[in-house]
Amino acid sequence: MKKILGTNLLFVLFLSVFSMQTMNAQIKEVTAESVKNTLATEKNWVVLDVRTPEEFSQGHIPGAININIYDADAFDRIGKMNKNAKYIVYCRTRNRSGVAAEYMEKNGFKTVHQMVDGIGGWNKANSTR
């Protein structure tokens, strides 16, 4: 009986933790094509490029803010941003943007979209064919 009660208590605890996590904003994965369309119609998005300054200087989404995720103060700088703003986060291959987006989601940012095809996808979506 105690074993069943303990198992049930553990299950209830797991469910409560899981449900609290789902109440937080979740990271939405988006493509460069959808970002292009969103930015063309909505001006209230903050675009965050988490690549190095060198990569940023080689090309970026117009109006993007560059915070190098490798900088020691990167997470402090991100943490000071407006948590109620709507963000699109990108890098080159989605690895660094995934780290940044996860940090943002866990630290109370309400709307975080990760551009999964990175700057390469952006360049492709904006190339003249």
Secondary structure by P-SEA (a helix, b strand, c coil): caaaaaaaaaaaaaaaaaaaaaacbbbbbbcaaaaaaaaaccccbbbbbcccaaaaaaccccbbbbbcccccaaaaaaaaccccbbbbbbcccaaaaaaaaaaaaaacccbbbbccccaaaaaaaaccc
